[in-house]
Amino acid sequence: MAIPLLGYPLSTQNGRVSNLAGDNSTVQSQLYPSSAAGDDTSRSDMDAVIEQAYSQVFFHAMRSDREPFLESQLRSGNITVRDFIRGLLLSERFQQGYYQCSSNYRMVDQVVGRVLGRPTHGDAERRAWSIVIGEKGFTAFVDAVLDSPEYMESFGYDLVPQQRSRVLPGRSLGETPIYQQFPRYGADWRDALQDRAPSDQAAQMQQLEMSSAWVNGQPPAFALKLWLGLAVVGGFELGRVVLTIAFSMLRS
């Protein structure tokens, strides 16, 4: 039996703000271009929609991160902007760059911030959505967020999600963008990578043991004599080979 989504209380950082999610009039997001517009205008508007979607999900998408098939489907009208956002969240780029290097709690912060345009309502909402991820998987979590009444009322099918910043009294700007609040991976993943990385401590210890036999930066006397002897023998043998080859060439 599936566990239903746990309830969580709403929270705010400023008690004077009545609308927790922000005023929808502050959302400056690109609408899906109308087919009635001219070809050039429609194409440029569609480019703006696609670029804004990439910026919202990836912040900055390199050429290798783009999804040509999804872009083609969106341009041809086979999918909506909401479907395009879903495809980006389930893409290999997002899976490897975000999902695989984040805990479930951090993944909730990432997706809720990018898709719903707001921070999570504390640990209670993180726990509720992380249970969905653990029980049903990441795909079901993405579908639940995109199908939620909050998303549909705020962005619908054809509006690119964007942070719904609150303009606080005494401040001309709203909150910090989500992608700056939550980088691609956190300190826990960075520390884990450092622990899994091969350590050069063994090589340093071996070098220290070898150098401990040296005196004042010089190798032991017997090692130096042995090296000089090998160098003399090698030089003599090399000279003999060169002379033999030269005499053979002169005779022929």
CORRAVEN-V789923 format. One record per residue. N is the residue number from 1. RES is the residue in three letters. PSI is psi as a letter, one per 20 degrees, with the letter a starting at -180 (none if undefined). Layout:
BEGIN
<<N:RES:PSI> <N:RES:PSI>>
END
This chain:
BEGIN
<<1:MET:p> <2:ALA:q> <3:ILE:p> <4:PRO:q> <5:LEU:p> <6:LEU:q> <7:GLY:q> <8:TYR:q> <9:PRO:q> <10:LEU:q> <11:SER:r> <12:THR:q> <13:GLN:i> <14:ASN:o> <15:GLY:i> <16:ARG:i> <17:VAL:o> <18:SER:h> <19:ASN:o> <20:LEU:h> <21:ALA:i> <22:GLY:r> <23:ASP:p> <24:ASN:i> <25:SER:i> <26:THR:i> <27:VAL:o> <28:GLN:m> <29:SER:q> <30:GLN:p> <31:LEU:q> <32:TYR:p> <33:PRO:q> <34:SER:q> <35:SER:i> <36:ALA:i> <37:ALA:r> <38:GLY:r> <39:ASP:g> <40:ASP:g> <41:THR:g> <42:SER:h> <43:ARG:g> <44:SER:h> <45:ASP:h> <46:MET:h> <47:ASP:g> <48:ALA:h> <49:VAL:g> <50:ILE:g> <51:GLU:h> <52:GLN:h> <53:ALA:g> <54:TYR:g> <55:SER:h> <56:GLN:h> <57:VAL:g> <58:PHE:i> <59:PHE:g> <60:HIS:o> <61:ALA:p> <62:MET:r> <63:ARG:h> <64:SER:i> <65:ASP:i> <66:ARG:q> <67:GLU:n> <68:PRO:h> <69:PHE:g> <70:LEU:g> <71:GLU:g> <72:SER:g> <73:GLN:h> <74:LEU:g> <75:ARG:h> <76:SER:i> <77:GLY:j> <78:ASN:h> <79:ILE:r> <80:THR:r> <81:VAL:h> <82:ARG:g> <83:ASP:h> <84:PHE:g> <85:ILE:g> <86:ARG:g> <87:GLY:h> <88:LEU:h> <89:LEU:h> <90:LEU:j> <91:SER:r> <92:GLU:h> <93:ARG:g> <94:PHE:h> <95:GLN:g> <96:GLN:h> <97:GLY:i> <98:TYR:g> <99:TYR:g> <100:GLN:i> <101:CYS:k> <102:SER:q> <103:SER:r> <104:ASN:h> <105:TYR:g> <106:ARG:h> <107:MET:h> <108:VAL:g> <109:ASP:g> <110:GLN:g> <111:VAL:g> <112:VAL:g> <113:GLY:g> <114:ARG:h> <115:VAL:g> <116:LEU:i> <117:GLY:k> <118:ARG:q> <119:PRO:r> <120:THR:q> <121:HIS:m> <122:GLY:a> <123:ASP:h> <124:ALA:g> <125:GLU:h> <126:ARG:g> <127:ARG:g> <128:ALA:g> <129:TRP:h> <130:SER:h> <131:ILE:h> <132:VAL:g> <133:ILE:g> <134:GLY:h> <135:GLU:g> <136:LYS:i> <137:GLY:r> <138:PHE:h> <139:THR:g> <140:ALA:h> <141:PHE:g> <142:VAL:g> <143:ASP:g> <144:ALA:h> <145:VAL:g> <146:LEU:h> <147:ASP:i> <148:SER:q> <149:PRO:h> <150:GLU:g> <151:TYR:g> <152:MET:h> <153:GLU:h> <154:SER:h> <155:PHE:h> <156:GLY:b> <157:TYR:h> <158:ASP:j> <159:LEU:p> <160:VAL:p> <161:PRO:q> <162:GLN:q> <163:GLN:p> <164:ARG:n> <165:SER:q> <166:ARG:p> <167:VAL:o> <168:LEU:q> <169:PRO:p> <170:GLY:j> <171:ARG:p> <172:SER:i> <173:LEU:r> <174:GLY:b> <175:GLU:r> <176:THR:p> <177:PRO:q> <178:ILE:g> <179:TYR:i> <180:GLN:h> <181:GLN:h> <182:PHE:n> <183:PRO:r> <184:ARG:h> <185:TYR:q> <186:GLY:a> <187:ALA:h> <188:ASP:g> <189:TRP:h> <190:ARG:g> <191:ASP:h> <192:ALA:h> <193:LEU:h> <194:GLN:h> <195:ASP:h> <196:ARG:i> <197:ALA:q> <198:PRO:p> <199:SER:q> <200:ASP:j> <201:GLN:h> <202:ALA:g> <203:ALA:h> <204:GLN:h> <205:MET:g> <206:GLN:g> <207:GLN:h> <208:LEU:h> <209:GLU:h> <210:MET:g> <211:SER:i> <212:SER:h> <213:ALA:i> <214:TRP:q> <215:VAL:o> <216:ASN:k> <217:GLY:j> <218:GLN:q> <219:PRO:r> <220:PRO:q> <221:ALA:g> <222:PHE:h> <223:ALA:h> <224:LEU:g> <225:LYS:g> <226:LEU:g> <227:TRP:g> <228:LEU:h> <229:GLY:g> <230:LEU:h> <231:ALA:g> <232:VAL:g> <233:VAL:g> <234:GLY:g> <235:GLY:g> <236:PHE:g> <237:GLU:h> <238:LEU:g> <239:GLY:h> <240:ARG:g> <241:VAL:g> <242:VAL:g> <243:LEU:h> <244:THR:g> <245:ILE:h> <246:ALA:g> <247:PHE:h> <248:SER:h> <249:MET:h> <250:LEU:h> <251:ARG:h> <252:SER:none>>
END
